[in-house]
Amino acid sequence: MARSTLHRWIKRYKEEGEQGLSDKSRRPKTPTNTKVTKETESIILDLREKKDGELQESQPIYSERELHYLQ
């Protein structure tokens, strides 16, 4: 067992008692970078449209990081 794990368990036991030793979720408490601005949404939709206005099913959806490099 890693020393860091042992110290983490000891700290949780001191703070929460036996309840603190139960399995904890590793999921982030708050989502990160999940908001898409209206400007970014508009760019994405423009990229996905064909000349005749139909959506292309094969066109990839770009992340904000990728859009930064496309501009």
C-alpha positions, 0 to 999 in steps of 0.5 A: 500500500502506498504511503500516500494512500495510508495517510489519506485514509488516516486523515479521512478516518480522523475527520469522518470516522468509519464513514470516511473509509468507505469508497469515494467517487472519483468524479469531479464535483464540478464539470470543467469547460462544458459551457459553449458560448453563443459565438462558438455554437454559431461557428460550429453550426456554420461549419456543419452546414452544406451550401444548400443548408442541410447538415452534414452527418459526416462533418466532425464537431469541433471543440473550442480548442480546435476552433481557435486554430481554425479561425 
